[in-house]
Amino acid sequence: MRATTAFSRLLRLHGVRVRAVRFEPQRVVVTVALRRRHLQCPDCAYRAKGRFDTRPVHSVWRHLDLGVWRLEVAATKRV
């Protein structure tokens, strides 16, 4: 089984796909990307292609630790 498939099943993040997994001495970094091109409002389900903020921003979230390793989920918002 691939590491990306294993972490996709382990994290169960809806609406994103695991692109890469990087193992470092003190942490594991899982890079994710949105599955859709169109964004959807969680309240009314309205779909839109555009958005107000179009800057590419790199974000990192800390997930639950994997034993002694720190697990981080990283994503880059693209235009």
N, CA, C and O atoms as CSV, one atom per row, in Angstrom:
chain,resi,resn,atom,element,x,y,z
A,1,MET,N,N,0.837,-1.165,0.000
A,1,MET,CA,C,0.000,0.000,0.000
A,1,MET,C,C,0.895,1.245,0.000
A,1,MET,O,O,1.902,1.287,0.706
A,2,ARG,N,N,0.531,2.240,-0.779
A,2,ARG,CA,C,1.286,3.479,-0.834
A,2,ARG,C,C,1.091,4.289,0.449
A,2,ARG,O,O,0.072,4.168,1.128
A,3,ALA,N,N,2.079,5.109,0.760
A,3,ALA,CA,C,1.988,5.957,1.952
A,3,ALA,C,C,0.856,6.970,1.808
A,3,ALA,O,O,0.184,7.282,2.791
A,4,THR,N,N,0.632,7.495,0.586
A,4,THR,CA,C,-0.447,8.465,0.380
A,4,THR,C,C,-1.813,7.824,0.620
A,4,THR,O,O,-2.694,8.452,1.208
A,5,THR,N,N,-1.998,6.594,0.176
A,5,THR,CA,C,-3.256,5.883,0.397
A,5,THR,C,C,-3.453,5.593,1.875
A,5,THR,O,O,-4.557,5.749,2.398
A,6,ALA,N,N,-2.403,5.177,2.546
A,6,ALA,CA,C,-2.497,4.866,3.974
A,6,ALA,C,C,-2.868,6.111,4.784
A,6,ALA,O,O,-3.723,6.037,5.666
A,7,PHE,N,N,-2.238,7.248,4.496
A,7,PHE,CA,C,-2.546,8.459,5.244
A,7,PHE,C,C,-3.903,9.035,4.849
A,7,PHE,O,O,-4.552,9.684,5.670
A,8,SER,N,N,-4.337,8.817,3.636
A,8,SER,CA,C,-5.680,9.244,3.239
A,8,SER,C,C,-6.730,8.499,4.047
A,8,SER,O,O,-7.705,9.099,4.498
A,9,ARG,N,N,-6.542,7.210,4.231
A,9,ARG,CA,C,-7.478,6.407,5.034
A,9,ARG,C,C,-7.345,6.714,6.517
A,9,ARG,O,O,-8.340,6.705,7.242
A,10,LEU,N,N,-6.143,6.980,6.969
A,10,LEU,CA,C,-5.895,7.253,8.379
A,10,LEU,C,C,-6.493,8.595,8.813
A,10,LEU,O,O,-7.110,8.685,9.874
A,11,LEU,N,N,-6.311,9.631,7.997
A,11,LEU,CA,C,-6.762,10.972,8.364
A,11,LEU,C,C,-8.243,11.211,8.097
A,11,LEU,O,O,-8.880,11.995,8.800
A,12,ARG,N,N,-8.803,10.538,7.081
A,12,ARG,CA,C,-10.217,10.685,6.710
A,12,ARG,C,C,-10.626,12.148,6.522
A,12,ARG,O,O,-11.635,12.591,7.071
A,13,LEU,N,N,-9.847,12.883,5.755
A,13,LEU,CA,C,-10.165,14.275,5.449
A,13,LEU,C,C,-11.077,14.307,4.232
A,13,LEU,O,O,-10.704,13.822,3.164
A,14,HIS,N,N,-12.266,14.873,4.383
A,14,HIS,CA,C,-13.240,14.917,3.299
A,14,HIS,C,C,-12.981,16.117,2.405
A,14,HIS,O,O,-12.702,17.211,2.895
A,15,GLY,N,N,-13.071,15.917,1.092
A,15,GLY,CA,C,-12.915,17.008,0.142
A,15,GLY,C,C,-11.486,17.308,-0.259
A,15,GLY,O,O,-11.243,18.212,-1.059
A,16,VAL,N,N,-10.537,16.562,0.285
A,16,VAL,CA,C,-9.137,16.770,-0.094
A,16,VAL,C,C,-8.508,15.431,-0.442
A,16,VAL,O,O,-9.012,14.374,-0.062
A,17,ARG,N,N,-7.410,15.489,-1.162
A,17,ARG,CA,C,-6.688,14.264,-1.501
A,17,ARG,C,C,-5.241,14.418,-1.051
A,17,ARG,O,O,-4.670,15.505,-1.144
A,18,VAL,N,N,-4.664,13.361,-0.577
A,18,VAL,CA,C,-3.285,13.367,-0.106
A,18,VAL,C,C,-2.370,13.308,-1.319
A,18,VAL,O,O,-2.414,12.355,-2.097
A,19,ARG,N,N,-1.548,14.325,-1.472
A,19,ARG,CA,C,-0.640,14.411,-2.627
A,19,ARG,C,C,0.728,13.804,-2.333
A,19,ARG,O,O,1.325,13.156,-3.192
A,20,ALA,N,N,1.225,14.020,-1.103
A,20,ALA,CA,C,2.566,13.522,-0.770
A,20,ALA,C,C,2.680,13.343,0.737
A,20,ALA,O,O,1.969,13.978,1.517
A,21,VAL,N,N,3.594,12.461,1.122
A,21,VAL,CA,C,3.901,12.242,2.530
A,21,VAL,C,C,5.416,12.324,2.675
A,21,VAL,O,O,6.163,11.648,1.967
A,22,ARG,N,N,5.851,13.164,3.605
A,22,ARG,CA,C,7.290,13.353,3.817
A,22,ARG,C,C,7.618,12.996,5.268
A,22,ARG,O,O,7.043,13.558,6.200
A,23,PHE,N,N,8.546,12.059,5.445
A,23,PHE,CA,C,8.964,11.625,6.776
A,23,PHE,C,C,10.250,12.345,7.147
A,23,PHE,O,O,11.248,12.259,6.431
A,24,GLU,N,N,10.222,13.052,8.265
A,24,GLU,CA,C,11.393,13.754,8.785
A,24,GLU,C,C,11.702,13.191,10.163
A,24,GLU,O,O,10.870,12.480,10.726
A,25,PRO,N,N,12.893,13.487,10.736
A,25,PRO,CA,C,13.252,12.885,12.034
A,25,PRO,C,C,12.260,13.155,13.157
A,25,PRO,O,O,12.005,12.256,13.959
A,26,GLN,N,N,11.692,14.347,13.251
A,26,GLN,CA,C,10.804,14.687,14.354
A,26,GLN,C,C,9.341,14.819,13.957
A,26,GLN,O,O,8.478,14.964,14.823
A,27,ARG,N,N,9.047,14.770,12.653
A,27,ARG,CA,C,7.667,14.988,12.212
A,27,ARG,C,C,7.382,14.286,10.892
A,27,ARG,O,O,8.284,13.887,10.155
A,28,VAL,N,N,6.094,14.155,10.630
A,28,VAL,CA,C,5.601,13.627,9.351
A,28,VAL,C,C,4.736,14.734,8.738
A,28,VAL,O,O,3.814,15.235,9.382
A,29,VAL,N,N,5.039,15.109,7.497
A,29,VAL,CA,C,4.299,16.174,6.818
A,29,VAL,C,C,3.473,15.552,5.698
A,29,VAL,O,O,4.019,14.925,4.791
A,30,VAL,N,N,2.151,15.730,5.765
A,30,VAL,CA,C,1.238,15.209,4.754
A,30,VAL,C,C,0.743,16.406,3.937
A,30,VAL,O,O,0.096,17.302,4.480
A,31,THR,N,N,1.044,16.423,2.642
A,31,THR,CA,C,0.618,17.510,1.765
A,31,THR,C,C,-0.687,17.114,1.097
A,31,THR,O,O,-0.793,16.036,0.513
A,32,VAL,N,N,-1.695,18.002,1.187
A,32,VAL,CA,C,-3.020,17.721,0.643
A,32,VAL,C,C,-3.401,18.789,-0.375
A,32,VAL,O,O,-2.814,19.871,-0.407
A,33,ALA,N,N,-4.405,18.466,-1.219
A,33,ALA,CA,C,-4.944,19.397,-2.210
A,33,ALA,C,C,-6.452,19.197,-2.292
A,33,ALA,O,O,-6.954,18.100,-2.045
A,34,LEU,N,N,-7.167,20.258,-2.638
A,34,LEU,CA,C,-8.617,20.164,-2.797
A,34,LEU,C,C,-8.961,19.239,-3.954
A,34,LEU,O,O,-8.250,19.213,-4.959
A,35,ARG,N,N,-10.041,18.481,-3.822
A,35,ARG,CA,C,-10.493,17.599,-4.900
A,35,ARG,C,C,-11.231,18.372,-5.984
A,35,ARG,O,O,-11.184,17.988,-7.152
A,36,ARG,N,N,-11.901,19.437,-5.623
A,36,ARG,CA,C,-12.749,20.165,-6.572
A,36,ARG,C,C,-12.100,21.455,-7.037
A,36,ARG,O,O,-11.245,22.023,-6.358
A,37,ARG,N,N,-12.517,21.897,-8.192
A,37,ARG,CA,C,-12.108,23.216,-8.670
A,37,ARG,C,C,-13.052,24.282,-8.143
A,37,ARG,O,O,-12.637,25.411,-7.880
A,38,HIS,N,N,-14.319,23.927,-7.988
A,38,HIS,CA,C,-15.314,24.870,-7.496
A,38,HIS,C,C,-15.434,24.745,-5.986
A,38,HIS,O,O,-15.469,23.640,-5.443
A,39,LEU,N,N,-15.495,25.877,-5.321
A,39,LEU,CA,C,-15.682,25.884,-3.880
A,39,LEU,C,C,-17.165,25.809,-3.569
A,39,LEU,O,O,-17.988,26.273,-4.358
A,40,GLN,N,N,-17.513,25.235,-2.440
A,40,GLN,CA,C,-18.912,25.059,-2.061
A,40,GLN,C,C,-19.131,25.567,-0.642
A,40,GLN,O,O,-18.357,25.265,0.266
A,41,CYS,N,N,-20.194,26.342,-0.467
A,41,CYS,CA,C,-20.557,26.871,0.842
A,41,CYS,C,C,-21.075,25.721,1.718
A,41,CYS,O,O,-21.937,24.961,1.278
A,42,PRO,N,N,-20.564,25.580,2.950
A,42,PRO,CA,C,-21.034,24.494,3.808
A,42,PRO,C,C,-22.459,24.709,4.320
A,42,PRO,O,O,-23.109,23.750,4.738
A,43,ASP,N,N,-22.957,25.949,4.297
A,43,ASP,CA,C,-24.302,26.234,4.797
A,43,ASP,C,C,-25.385,26.052,3.734
A,43,ASP,O,O,-26.369,25.348,3.961
A,44,CYS,N,N,-25.202,26.691,2.565
A,44,CYS,CA,C,-26.274,26.687,1.564
A,44,CYS,C,C,-25.952,25.841,0.336
A,44,CYS,O,O,-26.802,25.696,-0.543
A,45,ALA,N,N,-24.743,25.276,0.254
A,45,ALA,CA,C,-24.294,24.429,-0.851
A,45,ALA,C,C,-24.147,25.189,-2.168
A,45,ALA,O,O,-24.120,24.567,-3.230
A,46,TYR,N,N,-24.052,26.529,-2.122
A,46,TYR,CA,C,-23.812,27.317,-3.331
A,46,TYR,C,C,-22.385,27.075,-3.807
A,46,TYR,O,O,-21.446,27.101,-3.011
A,47,ARG,N,N,-22.226,26.840,-5.115
A,47,ARG,CA,C,-20.911,26.574,-5.689
A,47,ARG,C,C,-20.441,27.778,-6.481
A,47,ARG,O,O,-21.224,28.398,-7.201
A,48,ALA,N,N,-19.164,28.112,-6.353
A,48,ALA,CA,C,-18.583,29.234,-7.082
A,48,ALA,C,C,-17.150,28.904,-7.471
A,48,ALA,O,O,-16.412,28.284,-6.705
A,49,LYS,N,N,-16.768,29.324,-8.664
A,49,LYS,CA,C,-15.407,29.087,-9.121
A,49,LYS,C,C,-14.459,30.144,-8.563
A,49,LYS,O,O,-13.321,29.839,-8.208
A,50,GLY,N,N,-14.931,31.383,-8.486
A,50,GLY,CA,C,-14.088,32.477,-8.018
A,50,GLY,C,C,-14.121,32.639,-6.523
A,50,GLY,O,O,-14.991,32.099,-5.839
A,51,ARG,N,N,-13.165,33.387,-6.024
A,51,ARG,CA,C,-13.124,33.719,-4.606
A,51,ARG,C,C,-12.478,35.087,-4.457
A,51,ARG,O,O,-11.814,35.579,-5.370
A,52,PHE,N,N,-12.678,35.687,-3.306
A,52,PHE,CA,C,-12.185,37.027,-3.069
A,52,PHE,C,C,-10.665,37.073,-2.980
A,52,PHE,O,O,-10.028,37.909,-3.621
A,53,ASP,N,N,-10.095,36.196,-2.203
A,53,ASP,CA,C,-8.652,36.192,-1.973
A,53,ASP,C,C,-7.997,35.158,-2.874
A,53,ASP,O,O,-8.223,33.961,-2.694
A,54,THR,N,N,-7.191,35.586,-3.838
A,54,THR,CA,C,-6.583,34.658,-4.789
A,54,THR,C,C,-5.073,34.513,-4.602
A,54,THR,O,O,-4.393,33.969,-5.472
A,55,ARG,N,N,-4.545,34.993,-3.482
A,55,ARG,CA,C,-3.112,34.838,-3.236
A,55,ARG,C,C,-2.784,33.380,-2.932
A,55,ARG,O,O,-3.530,32.732,-2.198
A,56,PRO,N,N,-1.691,32.846,-3.474
A,56,PRO,CA,C,-1.291,31.495,-3.074
A,56,PRO,C,C,-0.726,31.541,-1.655
A,56,PRO,O,O,0.295,32.182,-1.408
A,57,VAL,N,N,-1.380,30.872,-0.744
A,57,VAL,CA,C,-0.991,30.900,0.662
A,57,VAL,C,C,-0.692,29.481,1.123
A,57,VAL,O,O,-1.496,28.569,0.926
A,58,HIS,N,N,0.459,29.306,1.730
A,58,HIS,CA,C,0.842,27.995,2.253
A,58,HIS,C,C,0.369,27.905,3.702
A,58,HIS,O,O,0.707,28.768,4.512
A,59,SER,N,N,-0.402,26.882,4.037
A,59,SER,CA,C,-0.940,26.705,5.381
A,59,SER,C,C,-0.514,25.351,5.930
A,59,SER,O,O,-0.411,24.370,5.193
A,60,VAL,N,N,-0.270,25.314,7.228
A,60,VAL,CA,C,0.103,24.071,7.909
A,60,VAL,C,C,-0.744,23.950,9.165
A,60,VAL,O,O,-0.845,24.889,9.955
A,61,TRP,N,N,-1.356,22.774,9.341
A,61,TRP,CA,C,-2.157,22.486,10.529
A,61,TRP,C,C,-1.539,21.308,11.249
A,61,TRP,O,O,-1.045,20.373,10.618
A,62,ARG,N,N,-1.566,21.352,12.561
A,62,ARG,CA,C,-1.050,20.236,13.339
A,62,ARG,C,C,-2.190,19.261,13.620
A,62,ARG,O,O,-3.251,19.655,14.103
A,63,HIS,N,N,-1.965,18.006,13.319
A,63,HIS,CA,C,-2.944,16.949,13.543
A,63,HIS,C,C,-2.542,16.206,14.819
A,63,HIS,O,O,-1.551,16.567,15.454
A,64,LEU,N,N,-3.286,15.193,15.193
A,64,LEU,CA,C,-2.911,14.365,16.336
A,64,LEU,C,C,-1.559,13.704,16.075
A,64,LEU,O,O,-1.267,13.303,14.949
A,65,ASP,N,N,-0.751,13.593,17.101
A,65,ASP,CA,C,0.578,13.024,16.946
A,65,ASP,C,C,0.524,11.526,16.674
A,65,ASP,O,O,-0.409,10.836,17.087
A,66,LEU,N,N,1.538,11.040,15.975
A,66,LEU,CA,C,1.696,9.606,15.696
A,66,LEU,C,C,2.804,9.071,16.594
A,66,LEU,O,O,3.952,8.947,16.168
A,67,GLY,N,N,2.460,8.761,17.817
A,67,GLY,CA,C,3.476,8.294,18.755
A,67,GLY,C,C,4.423,9.424,19.094
A,67,GLY,O,O,4.007,10.426,19.676
A,68,VAL,N,N,5.697,9.282,18.738
A,68,VAL,CA,C,6.684,10.317,19.029
A,68,VAL,C,C,6.817,11.331,17.897
A,68,VAL,O,O,7.512,12.335,18.056
A,69,TRP,N,N,6.163,11.092,16.750
A,69,TRP,CA,C,6.265,12.009,15.617
A,69,TRP,C,C,5.110,13.005,15.601
A,69,TRP,O,O,3.962,12.652,15.867
A,70,ARG,N,N,5.427,14.222,15.292
A,70,ARG,CA,C,4.414,15.264,15.140
A,70,ARG,C,C,3.844,15.166,13.714
A,70,ARG,O,O,4.601,15.093,12.746
A,71,LEU,N,N,2.528,15.164,13.593
A,71,LEU,CA,C,1.881,15.036,12.284
A,71,LEU,C,C,1.355,16.391,11.864
A,71,LEU,O,O,0.570,17.010,12.582
A,72,GLU,N,N,1.791,16.861,10.686
A,72,GLU,CA,C,1.359,18.144,10.161
A,72,GLU,C,C,0.690,17.942,8.813
A,72,GLU,O,O,1.158,17.154,7.991
A,73,VAL,N,N,-0.408,18.658,8.588
A,73,VAL,CA,C,-1.117,18.633,7.313
A,73,VAL,C,C,-0.847,19.968,6.630
A,73,VAL,O,O,-1.165,21.024,7.176
A,74,ALA,N,N,-0.258,19.921,5.432
A,74,ALA,CA,C,0.106,21.136,4.711
A,74,ALA,C,C,-0.697,21.238,3.419
A,74,ALA,O,O,-0.957,20.239,2.749
A,75,ALA,N,N,-1.086,22.476,3.082
A,75,ALA,CA,C,-1.822,22.726,1.846
A,75,ALA,C,C,-1.462,24.092,1.299
A,75,ALA,O,O,-1.116,25.001,2.053
A,76,THR,N,N,-1.543,24.235,-0.017
A,76,THR,CA,C,-1.335,25.514,-0.664
A,76,THR,C,C,-2.594,25.861,-1.446
A,76,THR,O,O,-3.029,25.100,-2.311
A,77,LYS,N,N,-3.171,27.004,-1.137
A,77,LYS,CA,C,-4.350,27.465,-1.870
A,77,LYS,C,C,-3.865,28.031,-3.197
A,77,LYS,O,O,-3.007,28.913,-3.228
A,78,ARG,N,N,-4.411,27.526,-4.282
A,78,ARG,CA,C,-3.987,27.968,-5.614
A,78,ARG,C,C,-5.114,28.707,-6.306
A,78,ARG,O,O,-6.291,28.563,-5.976
A,79,VAL,N,N,-4.709,29.497,-7.270
A,79,VAL,CA,C,-5.675,30.284,-8.048
A,79,VAL,C,C,-6.435,29.409,-9.001
A,79,VAL,O,O,-7.292,29.897,-9.739
